[in-house]
Amino acid sequence: MKSGIIFSGSGPILILTTYDDFSDEKFCQKLAAKGIRKFLAFEVPEELCKQKYGRQYDIIMNDVKQEDDLRVLDYNGFNVFYNFPFSTWEKEYRHEEPE
């Protein structure tokens, strides 16, 4: 399981996904289907998500399929941005669909 902060035009969201990499073409297609065609993504430690979101994390985890899927753990951009110190942000990904 991978967790990450996704920045798009509407601000940051926190996601959980079974994809191994945020640059996976199928992952990018999944976001595009939700209207997100340009984004920055930063991996964050899954353990930190568990600590900060507790029961909500457990509920979302029980909802994630064990094959290529993703779920939004938090869509409140303020919470997402301030819950994770920059020091916890890991690998960065950039994606932009060609026009």
Number of C-alpha atoms within 10 A of each C-alpha: 13 16 25 27 28 26 19 15 11 9 15 22 21 24 22 23 22 17 19 11 14 23 14 11 12 14 19 20 14 16 16 15 10 9 11 19 17 17 20 17 24 20 21 23 15 15 9 14 20 14 10 13 14 11 11 13 19 12 12 15 18 9 12 16 12 13 9 13 16 23 16 16 22 18 16 12 17 12 13 20 16 9 14 16 10 11 7 13 15 14 11 15 14 13 15 12 11 6 3
